[in-house]
């Protein structure tokens, strides 16, 4: 959530599960600061907690899209020039209790590849 809290331009998230309260707040605050914030979530099979978080994000002005195909299993966050890819969902259990692996990168080529994939998913998505 620190990278999202520092973002000044753009935050893009593609996540299988997103319900961590601190992260949901950070995304809403980024939007309130004027960042362009977009979130891609699975179109089906979401947990109730992820669906509730999606509703809170939409209410905060975040662009949230539910993607039916391909099935979203990704865990990626881009905040300005910073990229996270890994195994952690944005849930309390995944962030606080599970053994997860992830990489934080500032590599422009990697960030561009992730942004292109997420942009395609967002474009094919629909309101959650």
Buried (B, 14 or more C-beta within 10 A) or exposed (E): BEBBBEBEEBBBBBBBBBBBEEBBBBBBBBBEEEBEBBBBBBBEEBBEBBBEBBEBBBEBEBBBBBBEEEEBEBBBBBBBBBBBBBEBBBBBEBBEEEEEEEEEBEEEEBBEEBBEBBBEBBEBBEEB
